[in-house]
Amino acid sequence: MKNAFTEETLDQGVQLTPEEIAGRKQEMLDFYKEQIEFMKVQHEFEKLSADIEDERLRRMVALIRQAQLQSPPSEEEETEELTPRKKRTLKTN
């Protein structure tokens, strides 16, 4: 298909007849309609790719949470629980 934007249309000195303008408009419409088909397929592809990545992330988060729940507490956590904490107070000047 011939590109609707040729060098003639970029030149400021060219005067188009109403028939030529209508023809160019039709060329543009045909071009965009043709491109829409490809863009719809690309949109579907991108959406499916995003959905897959989202599901992978959810699976990884679930695995991490499960591992954290099943792991024994670390030694640092155990010593923190056994040592009493000092009561915190605000400094006043």
C-alpha atoms as a printed R data frame, in Angstrom:
   type eleno elety resid chain resno       x       y      z
1  ATOM     1    CA   MET     A     1   0.000   0.000  0.000
2  ATOM     2    CA   LYS     A     2   1.240   3.464 -0.867
3  ATOM     3    CA   ASN     A     3   2.009   5.685  2.098
4  ATOM     4    CA   ALA     A     4  -0.569   8.471  2.522
5  ATOM     5    CA   PHE     A     5   2.153  10.944  3.466
6  ATOM     6    CA   THR     A     6   4.263  11.372  0.343
7  ATOM     7    CA   GLU     A     7   6.762  14.107 -0.404
8  ATOM     8    CA   GLU     A     8   4.062  16.027 -2.275
9  ATOM     9    CA   THR     A     9   1.955  16.465  0.849
10 ATOM    10    CA   LEU     A    10   4.961  17.662  2.834
11 ATOM    11    CA   ASP     A    11   5.705  20.408  0.308
12 ATOM    12    CA   GLN     A    12   3.919  23.618  1.283
13 ATOM    13    CA   GLY     A    13   3.391  24.781 -2.316
14 ATOM    14    CA   VAL     A    14   1.123  21.871 -3.416
15 ATOM    15    CA   GLN     A    15  -2.575  22.615 -3.776
16 ATOM    16    CA   LEU     A    16  -4.799  19.530 -3.629
17 ATOM    17    CA   THR     A    17  -8.192  19.311 -5.240
18 ATOM    18    CA   PRO     A    18 -11.152  18.198 -3.115
19 ATOM    19    CA   GLU     A    19 -11.073  14.827 -4.909
20 ATOM    20    CA   GLU     A    20  -7.389  14.371 -4.049
21 ATOM    21    CA   ILE     A    21  -8.061  15.322 -0.445
22 ATOM    22    CA   ALA     A    22 -10.894  12.784 -0.265
23 ATOM    23    CA   GLY     A    23  -8.614  10.147 -1.813
24 ATOM    24    CA   ARG     A    24  -5.874  10.871  0.712
25 ATOM    25    CA   LYS     A    25  -8.349  10.679  3.573
26 ATOM    26    CA   GLN     A    26  -9.537   7.306  2.314
27 ATOM    27    CA   GLU     A    27  -5.938   6.094  2.047
28 ATOM    28    CA   MET     A    28  -5.339   7.155  5.648
29 ATOM    29    CA   LEU     A    29  -8.514   5.440  6.849
30 ATOM    30    CA   ASP     A    30  -7.588   2.240  5.045
31 ATOM    31    CA   PHE     A    31  -4.087   2.360  6.516
32 ATOM    32    CA   TYR     A    32  -5.332   2.846 10.075
33 ATOM    33    CA   LYS     A    33  -7.995   0.154  9.741
34 ATOM    34    CA   GLU     A    34  -5.327  -2.246  8.531
35 ATOM    35    CA   GLN     A    35  -3.077  -1.376 11.476
36 ATOM    36    CA   ILE     A    36  -5.870  -1.826 14.029
37 ATOM    37    CA   GLU     A    37  -5.969  -5.552 13.333
38 ATOM    38    CA   PHE     A    38  -2.294  -5.889 14.243
39 ATOM    39    CA   MET     A    39  -2.639  -3.636 17.261
40 ATOM    40    CA   LYS     A    40  -5.511  -5.716 18.649
41 ATOM    41    CA   VAL     A    41  -3.398  -8.842 18.410
42 ATOM    42    CA   GLN     A    42  -0.476  -7.043 20.056
43 ATOM    43    CA   HIS     A    43  -2.774  -5.762 22.820
44 ATOM    44    CA   GLU     A    44  -4.006  -9.280 23.524
45 ATOM    45    CA   PHE     A    45  -0.416 -10.560 23.598
46 ATOM    46    CA   GLU     A    46   0.715  -7.828 26.005
47 ATOM    47    CA   LYS     A    47  -2.275  -8.408 28.276
48 ATOM    48    CA   LEU     A    48  -1.647 -12.156 28.420
49 ATOM    49    CA   SER     A    49   2.053 -11.552 29.138
50 ATOM    50    CA   ALA     A    50   1.154  -9.212 32.000
51 ATOM    51    CA   ASP     A    51  -1.322 -11.755 33.405
52 ATOM    52    CA   ILE     A    52   1.331 -14.479 33.306
53 ATOM    53    CA   GLU     A    53   3.843 -12.265 35.119
54 ATOM    54    CA   ASP     A    54   1.213 -11.395 37.733
55 ATOM    55    CA   GLU     A    55   0.501 -15.072 38.374
56 ATOM    56    CA   ARG     A    56   4.230 -15.819 38.666
57 ATOM    57    CA   LEU     A    57   4.577 -13.051 41.244
58 ATOM    58    CA   ARG     A    58   1.615 -14.372 43.248
59 ATOM    59    CA   ARG     A    59   3.082 -17.876 43.220
60 ATOM    60    CA   MET     A    60   6.469 -16.606 44.411
61 ATOM    61    CA   VAL     A    61   4.895 -14.557 47.209
62 ATOM    62    CA   ALA     A    62   2.878 -17.588 48.344
63 ATOM    63    CA   LEU     A    63   6.014 -19.761 48.351
64 ATOM    64    CA   ILE     A    64   7.962 -17.182 50.355
65 ATOM    65    CA   ARG     A    65   5.169 -16.821 52.921
66 ATOM    66    CA   GLN     A    66   4.877 -20.586 53.242
67 ATOM    67    CA   ALA     A    67   8.632 -20.916 53.750
68 ATOM    68    CA   GLN     A    68   8.606 -18.169 56.389
69 ATOM    69    CA   LEU     A    69   5.790 -19.856 58.278
70 ATOM    70    CA   GLN     A    70   7.487 -23.245 58.223
71 ATOM    71    CA   SER     A    71  10.955 -22.064 59.174
72 ATOM    72    CA   PRO     A    72  11.940 -22.064 62.848
73 ATOM    73    CA   PRO     A    73  12.523 -18.668 64.427
74 ATOM    74    CA   SER     A    74  16.072 -17.410 64.196
75 ATOM    75    CA   GLU     A    75  18.304 -17.092 67.259
76 ATOM    76    CA   GLU     A    76  18.049 -13.291 67.154
77 ATOM    77    CA   GLU     A    77  14.263 -13.409 67.336
78 ATOM    78    CA   GLU     A    78  14.391 -15.849 70.255
79 ATOM    79    CA   THR     A    79  16.823 -13.684 72.274
80 ATOM    80    CA   GLU     A    80  14.744 -10.573 71.603
81 ATOM    81    CA   GLU     A    81  11.666 -12.313 72.952
82 ATOM    82    CA   LEU     A    82  13.486 -13.428 76.142
83 ATOM    83    CA   THR     A    83  15.109 -10.099 77.033
84 ATOM    84    CA   PRO     A    84  12.758  -7.535 78.553
85 ATOM    85    CA   ARG     A    85  12.591  -4.231 76.796
86 ATOM    86    CA   LYS     A    86  13.202  -0.947 78.552
87 ATOM    87    CA   LYS     A    87  10.313   1.388 78.797
88 ATOM    88    CA   ARG     A    88  10.787   4.171 76.260
89 ATOM    89    CA   THR     A    89  10.299   7.746 77.297
90 ATOM    90    CA   LEU     A    90  10.397  10.982 75.385
91 ATOM    91    CA   LYS     A    91  13.151  13.448 76.011
92 ATOM    92    CA   THR     A    92  12.060  16.803 77.302
93 ATOM    93    CA   ASN     A    93  14.239  19.878 77.256
